[in-house]
C-alpha cells in the first residue's frame, strides 16, 4: 500500500486512468536538480524503512513461533480489518477489479472478491514467516504439485528453464518447490535493501531459497546454460525495468521483458505457474504450460510475443480464482503515452 500516494475520493471506475504518482516537476527546475530531489526522496524512504525494520523483524519472529494455522488465521483477521477500514486500499482493489471485469461481474461479486482478496493477502503475509520458522521440508510437504510432468521433456533434453510465478496465493512457495525438486534459484530484488524487501529475502533464505539479484543477467544466463531452473516474477508494472505493452484483461499493461528476453537468448522454455491456497496450511502449485519462443520471428519480436503468451496464461488463471491475485498492484499504471519508446505487442497488430 503506497503511503506516498494521496487518498482518492472518487468511486472505483473502470474508466478512471490508473497513472502512477510521479515526482512533480518544479517550475524552473533543471533535470539535474530533479534527479537530486528524487535521490533525496529515496533516502527518506530508506530511513523510514530502517525505522520500521526492527518492528517488522520482531513481528516475523513472533509469527515464526506460532503454528502455521494460527498465524494464517490471524493474518486473515488483519486482512478483513484492512478491507473494512483501509478505504484507499479497498478503493484501489475495487478499481482494478472493475478495470479487469467491467460488466462481467456484479458489484456484489466484485465486493466479495475484494473481501476474499484482502483475507488471502493477510493469510499469506502471516503464514510465510510461520513457514519460515520451520524446516523447509515442512512447507514442501504441504504442497500439491499439478502437471509437473509437463517439464519432463525440457529436463530430459538438458535444458535450463525459466519458471514464472505470479503474485498469486502463497507465491513464495514456488521457490521452495524449485529448490527442493530441481536445485533451482530465484531472481529477486536487491538484497541490500532494508525493510520489507530484506525481510522477505531473509525468510526465503530460511526456507532454503537462494536469490540472484534482478540485474545480475550474467549469473542468470549462467544458471540457464548449466541446465538449472530459474524462478522469476513477471506480473507487475515496474517503471524502472525494460518492458513491453501487452494486453492484460483487455487493456495494455507494461510488462517486464526480462524473462522472455532471457528465454530467447538462452533458448530456454518458460513455464508459467500459480500457487493457490487449498486450506490455511496447504497450497496447490499448478504448472500452466511450457512455452518456447517462436523461431520464425526476429529475436526482439519473439520476446514480445512470448511475453504476451505467458501473460495470457496468467490472466486465464486469475480469471479462475480472482481472489488469489494481488489486485493492490498498479498493474496498468504506466500507459503507452508515458513510455512511447517502448514496444506494443497485440495479436491484431502483429498479424
C-alpha positions in Angstrom: 0.0 0.0 0.0 1.6 3.2 -1.2 1.8 5.6 1.7 3.2 8.3 -0.6 0.0 8.5 -2.7 -2.9 10.7 -1.7 -6.3 9.3 -1.0 -8.6 9.1 -4.0 -12.1 10.3 -3.0 -13.7 9.3 -6.3 -15.5 6.0 -6.6 -14.0 3.0 -8.3 -14.3 3.2 -12.0 -13.1 1.1 -14.9 -12.6 4.4 -16.9 -10.6 6.3 -14.4 -6.9 6.3 -15.5 -4.6 4.5 -13.2 -1.5 6.6 -13.6 1.4 6.2 -11.1 2.2 9.1 -8.8 5.4 10.6 -10.1 7.8 13.2 -8.7 6.2 16.5 -9.7 8.3 18.9 -11.6 9.1 22.3 -10.1 8.9 25.3 -12.4 12.4 26.3 -13.4 14.0 23.1 -12.1 16.7 21.5 -14.1 16.8 17.8 -14.8 19.9 17.5 -12.6 18.1 19.2 -9.7 15.1 17.0 -10.2 17.3 13.9 -10.0 18.9 15.2 -6.8 15.4 15.7 -5.3 14.4 12.3 -6.4 17.5 10.8 -4.7 16.7 12.7 -1.5 13.2 11.3 -1.5 14.6 7.8 -1.9 16.9 8.4 1.1 13.9 9.5 3.2 12.0 6.3 2.2 15.0 4.2 3.2 15.2 6.0 6.6 11.5 5.2 7.2 12.2 1.6 6.3 15.1 1.3 8.7 12.9 2.7 11.5 10.2 0.1 10.8 12.6 -2.8 10.3 13.1 -3.8 14.0 9.3 -3.9 14.5 8.9 -6.0 11.3 11.6 -8.4 12.3 10.2 -8.8 15.8 6.7 -9.5 14.3 8.2 -12.1 11.9 10.0 -13.8 14.8 6.8 -14.0 16.8 4.9 -15.4 13.9 7.6 -17.9 13.3 6.9 -19.3 16.8 3.2 -19.8 16.1 1.5 -22.8 14.4 1.0 -22.0 10.8 -2.7 -22.4 11.1 -2.9 -19.9 13.9 -0.6 -17.4 12.1 -2.7 -17.8 8.9 -5.9 -17.2 10.9 -4.5 -14.0 12.5 -3.5 -12.8 9.0 -7.0 -13.3 7.7 -8.3 -11.2 10.6 -5.8 -8.5 9.7 -6.8 -8.7 6.0 -10.5 -8.4 6.8 -9.8 -5.5 9.1 -7.9 -3.7 6.4 -10.8 -4.3 4.0 -13.1 -2.7 6.4 -11.1 0.3 7.4 -8.3 0.9 4.8 -10.6 2.8 2.4 -7.8 3.9 0.0 -6.5 0.3 -0.4 -10.1 -1.0 -0.8 -10.9 1.6 -3.4 -7.7 0.7 -5.4 -8.5 -3.0 -5.4 -12.1 -2.4 -6.5 -11.0 0.0 -9.2 -8.6 -2.6 -10.6 -11.3 -5.3 -10.4 -13.7 -3.0 -12.3 -11.0 -2.5 -15.0 -10.5 -6.2 -15.3 -14.1 -7.5 -15.2 -16.2 -4.4 -16.2 -19.7 -5.6 -16.6 -18.8 -9.3 -16.5 -19.4 -9.3 -12.7 -21.9 -7.6 -10.5 -20.9 -5.1 -7.8 -21.8 -7.7 -5.2 -19.4 -10.2 -6.8 -16.6 -7.6 -7.0 -17.1 -6.7 -3.4 -16.9 -10.4 -2.4 -13.8 -11.0 -4.5 -12.1 -7.9 -2.9 -13.0 -9.0 0.6 -11.6 -12.5 0.0 -8.6 -10.9 -1.7 -7.7 -8.9 1.5 -8.3 -12.0 3.6 -5.9 -14.1 1.5 -3.3 -11.4 1.3 -3.4 -11.2 5.1 -3.1 -15.0 5.3 0.0 -15.1 3.0 1.6 -12.2 4.9 1.4 -14.0 8.2 1.8 -17.6 7.0 5.1 -17.0 5.2 7.1 -16.1 8.4 5.3 -19.0 10.2 6.5 -21.4 7.5 10.0 -19.8 7.6 10.2 -20.6 11.3 10.1 -24.3 10.4 12.2 -26.7 8.4 11.9 -26.1 4.6 10.7 -29.7 4.2 7.6 -28.8 6.2 6.4 -26.3 3.5 7.3 -28.7 0.7 5.2 -31.4 2.5 2.2 -29.0 2.5 2.3 -28.5 -1.3 0.5 -30.4 -4.0 2.1 -30.2 -7.5 -0.2 -30.4 -10.6 1.0 -31.0 -14.1 4.7 -31.0 -13.3 5.1 -33.8 -15.8 4.9 -31.1 -18.5 8.5 -30.2 -17.5 9.9 -33.7 -18.2 10.7 -33.1 -21.8 12.9 -30.0 -21.2 14.6 -31.8 -18.3 15.3 -34.9 -20.5 16.9 -32.6 -23.1 19.1 -31.0 -20.5 17.6 -27.5 -20.9 17.6 -24.8 -18.4 14.1 -23.4 -17.6 12.5 -20.2 -16.5 9.7 -20.8 -14.1 7.4 -17.8 -13.8 5.3 -17.3 -10.7 2.5 -14.7 -10.4 1.7 -12.7 -7.3 -1.0 -15.4 -6.7 -1.7 -17.1 -3.3 1.4 -18.1 -1.4 3.7 -17.4 -4.4 6.9 -17.7 -2.4 6.2 -21.5 -2.1 7.1 -21.8 -5.8 10.7 -21.0 -4.9 10.8 -23.7 -2.2 9.5 -26.2 -4.8 12.2 -25.2 -7.3 15.0 -25.6 -4.8 13.7 -28.8 -3.3 12.8 -30.6 -6.6 15.2 -29.0 -9.1 18.1 -27.4 -7.3 16.7 -24.1 -8.7 17.5 -20.4 -7.9 15.1 -17.4 -7.7 15.6 -13.9 -9.1 14.6 -11.1 -6.8 15.2 -7.5 -5.9 18.4 -6.1 -4.5 19.2 -8.0 -1.3 21.0 -4.9 0.1 17.7 -3.0 0.5 16.3 -2.6 4.0 12.8 -3.0 5.3 10.2 -5.5 3.9 12.4 -6.5 0.9 15.3 -7.5 3.0 13.0 -9.3 5.5 11.3 -11.3 2.8 14.7 -12.3 1.3 15.8 -13.5 4.7 12.7 -15.6 5.1 13.3 -17.1 1.7 16.8 -17.9 2.8 15.5 -19.7 5.9 13.3 -21.8 3.5 16.4 -22.7 1.6 15.8 -20.4 -1.4 18.8 -18.6 -2.8 18.2 -15.3 -4.6 20.0 -13.9 -7.6 19.7 -10.1 -7.8 17.4 -8.9 -10.5 20.1 -7.1 -12.5 22.7 -9.8 -12.5 22.0 -11.1 -16.0 25.3 -12.9 -16.3 24.5 -15.1 -13.3 21.0 -15.9 -14.6 22.3 -16.8 -18.0 25.0 -19.0 -16.5 22.4 -20.8 -14.4 20.3 -21.5 -17.5 23.3 -22.7 -19.5 24.1 -25.0 -16.6 20.6 -26.5 -17.2 19.3 -25.1 -13.9 15.7 -23.9 -13.2 15.4 -20.1 -12.6 12.3 -18.7 -10.8 11.1 -15.2 -11.6 8.1 -13.0 -11.1 6.8 -11.1 -14.1 3.3 -9.7 -13.5 4.0 -6.3 -12.1 4.3 -2.9 -13.7 7.9 -1.9 -12.7 8.7 1.5 -14.0 12.5 1.1 -14.0 12.5 -2.1 -15.9 12.6 -2.5 -19.7 9.3 -3.8 -20.8 6.7 -4.3 -23.5 3.0 -3.4 -23.5 0.8 -6.4 -23.9 -2.9 -6.9 -23.3 -3.9 -7.9 -19.8 -7.7 -8.2 -19.2 -8.3 -6.3 -22.4 -6.1 -3.3 -21.5 -2.4 -2.7 -22.4 -0.1 -3.3 -19.4 3.6 -2.5 -19.1 5.1 -5.9 -18.5 8.8 -6.8 -17.7 10.6 -8.1 -20.8 13.4 -9.8 -18.9 12.1 -13.4 -18.7 11.2 -13.6 -22.4 14.4 -11.9 -23.5 16.5 -14.4 -21.4 14.4 -17.3 -22.8 15.2 -16.2 -26.3 18.9 -15.7 -25.5 19.4 -19.0 -23.7 16.9 -20.9 -25.9 15.1 -21.9 -22.7 11.4 -22.7 -22.2 9.2 -20.5 -20.0 6.9 -22.3 -17.5 4.2 -20.1 -16.0 2.8 -21.3 -12.6 0.4 -20.2 -9.9 0.3 -21.2 -6.2 -3.3 -21.3 -4.8 -4.5 -22.0 -1.3 -6.3 -25.2 -0.6 -6.5 -24.6 3.2 -4.9 -22.4 5.8 -1.8 -24.6 5.8 -1.7 -26.2 2.3 -1.3 -25.0 -1.2 -1.5 -26.3 -4.7 1.1 -25.3 -7.4 -0.2 -25.6 -10.9 2.1 -25.7 -14.0 0.2 -23.8 -16.7 2.2 -24.9 -19.7 5.6 -25.0 -21.3 6.2 -22.1 -23.7 9.0 -21.7 -26.3 9.9 -18.6 -28.2 8.9 -18.7 -31.8 11.9 -19.2 -34.1 10.1 -17.7 -37.2 10.3 -14.2 -35.6 13.2 -11.8 -35.1 14.6 -12.1 -31.6 13.1 -8.9 -30.3 9.6 -9.7 -31.6 9.9 -13.3 -30.4 10.4 -11.9 -26.9 7.4 -9.6 -27.2 5.2 -12.4 -28.5 6.4 -14.8 -25.7 5.6 -12.2 -23.1 2.1 -11.9 -24.5 1.5 -15.6 -24.3 2.6 -16.2 -20.7 0.8 -13.0 -19.6 -2.4 -14.5 -21.2 -1.9 -17.8 -19.4 -1.6 -15.9 -16.1 -4.7 -13.9 -16.9 -6.7 -17.1 -17.5 -5.6 -18.5 -14.1 -6.6 -15.2 -12.4 -10.0 -15.4 -14.0 -10.5 -18.8 -12.5 -9.5 -17.7 -8.9 -9.5 -13.9 -9.0 -9.5 -13.6 -5.2 -5.9 -15.1 -5.2 -4.2 -12.4 -7.2 -2.7 -9.2 -5.7 -5.1 -6.6 -7.1 -3.5 -4.0 -4.9 -0.7 -3.7 -7.5 -1.0 -0.8 -10.0 -0.9 -3.2 -13.0 -1.9 -0.6 -15.5 -0.1 2.4 -14.0 2.3 3.1 -16.9 0.5 4.0 -20.1 1.9 3.7 -23.7 1.8 7.5 -24.0 4.0 7.7 -20.9 6.7 5.5 -22.5 6.4 5.9 -26.2 9.8 4.5 -26.7 8.6 1.0 -25.5 7.1 -1.5 -27.9 3.5 -2.6 -28.0 2.6 -6.2 -28.9 -1.0 -7.2 -29.6 -2.2 -10.1 -31.7 -4.1 -7.9 -34.1 -1.1 -5.5 -34.5 1.2 -8.5 -35.2 -1.0 -10.1 -37.9 
